[in-house]
Amino acid sequence: MTELECKFFLAKLARRLKTLRLEYNFTQKEVANYLGVHHSVYSRYERGISEPTVNELVAFAKLYKTSTDYLLSHTEDRRSSGLLDGITYCKPKK
């Protein structure tokens, strides 16, 4: 993936994260607490500066009842596939 493609990908992910957060009426701090990260870390996700871990993508999908494919722009279908239903989000130990 070229640097330009990577920036484009992160920008699309950032837009989806922000759109979903606003639709669910969550603050950045609430989502950051859910993930177990500082709100500044989450803010960088929404601005497309940093990318979430795979574990965090799964957590986003569960939180917003969608699929990781939707978050990653592989589909426009927001419905959850149900594949993540049995997975528990593991917050990193501090």
Secondary structure as UniProt FT lines:
FT   HELIX           3..23
FT   TURN            24..25
FT   HELIX           28..35
FT   HELIX           39..46
FT   TURN            47..48
FT   HELIX           54..63
FT   TURN            64..65
FT   HELIX           68..71
FT   TURN            72..73
FT   TURN            83..86
//
